[in-house]
Amino acid sequence: MEYVIISFRSRAHTVRFSEFLRRNGVYCQIINTPKEAGVGCGLSVRLSVKDLSLARRAVKIANFNSFAGFFLVKTVGGRRIVKSI
């Protein structure tokens, strides 16, 4: 399993960004930020890898100053791997 999370330092920005994506037709979820990421407010937006380029553009457009980063999350052999992208 592989997916992308977008992390912010503000819970309010996390929720607003998720709503922004949904209004623009991107399926996403708000999840607890994996501890392996080591950033953010504790919540992140999860979405499919196929929507990454759209999410990158949305972060630039929305201009959230609390943006903390994009992370690829993989599960390999029952172990979660989180990598900044």
C-alpha positions as CSV (number, residue, x, y, z in Angstrom):
1,M,0.0,0.0,0.0
2,E,1.3,3.5,-0.9
3,Y,-0.2,6.9,-0.4
4,V,0.8,10.6,0.1
5,I,0.2,12.7,3.1
6,I,0.4,16.5,3.2
7,S,1.3,17.9,6.6
8,F,0.6,21.4,8.1
9,R,1.6,23.0,11.4
10,S,-2.0,24.1,11.9
11,R,-5.0,21.9,12.4
12,A,-7.2,24.6,10.9
13,H,-5.1,24.7,7.7
14,T,-5.2,21.0,7.5
15,V,-9.0,21.0,7.5
16,R,-9.2,24.0,5.1
17,F,-6.8,22.3,2.7
18,S,-8.8,19.1,2.7
19,E,-12.0,21.0,2.0
20,F,-10.2,22.9,-0.8
21,L,-9.2,19.6,-2.4
22,R,-12.7,18.1,-2.1
23,R,-14.3,21.1,-3.6
24,N,-12.0,20.6,-6.6
25,G,-12.8,16.9,-7.0
26,V,-9.9,15.3,-5.2
27,Y,-10.8,12.4,-2.8
28,C,-8.9,12.8,0.4
29,Q,-9.1,12.1,4.1
30,I,-7.8,13.7,7.3
31,I,-5.7,11.3,9.2
32,N,-3.4,11.3,12.2
33,T,0.1,12.1,11.0
34,P,2.4,9.1,11.2
35,K,5.0,9.6,14.0
36,E,7.7,8.6,11.5
37,A,7.0,11.9,9.6
38,G,8.0,13.9,12.8
39,V,6.3,17.1,11.7
40,G,3.0,19.0,11.8
41,C,0.1,19.5,14.1
42,G,-0.8,15.8,14.4
43,L,-3.2,15.7,11.5
44,S,-2.5,15.4,7.8
45,V,-4.4,15.1,4.6
46,R,-4.1,11.7,2.9
47,L,-4.5,11.2,-0.8
48,S,-3.7,8.9,-3.7
49,V,-0.2,9.1,-5.3
50,K,-1.9,9.8,-8.6
51,D,-3.2,13.2,-7.1
52,L,0.2,14.4,-5.9
53,S,0.9,16.9,-8.8
54,L,-2.6,18.4,-8.3
55,A,-2.0,18.7,-4.5
56,R,1.4,20.4,-5.1
57,R,-0.3,23.0,-7.3
58,A,-3.1,23.5,-4.7
59,V,-0.5,24.1,-1.9
60,K,1.1,26.9,-4.1
61,I,-2.3,28.4,-4.9
62,A,-3.7,28.2,-1.4
63,N,-0.4,29.6,0.1
64,F,-0.7,28.2,3.6
65,N,2.2,29.5,5.7
66,S,1.9,26.5,8.0
67,F,2.7,23.9,5.2
68,A,5.1,21.4,6.6
69,G,5.7,19.0,3.7
70,F,4.7,16.1,1.4
71,F,5.4,12.6,2.5
72,L,5.2,9.2,0.7
73,V,3.9,6.5,3.0
74,K,4.5,2.8,2.1
75,T,3.9,-0.4,4.0
76,V,6.6,-3.0,3.3
77,G,6.6,-6.3,5.0
78,G,4.2,-5.0,7.7
79,R,6.5,-2.0,8.4
80,R,5.4,1.6,7.6
81,I,8.0,3.7,5.8
82,V,7.6,7.5,5.6
83,K,9.7,9.5,3.2
84,S,9.7,13.2,2.5
85,I,9.1,14.0,-1.1
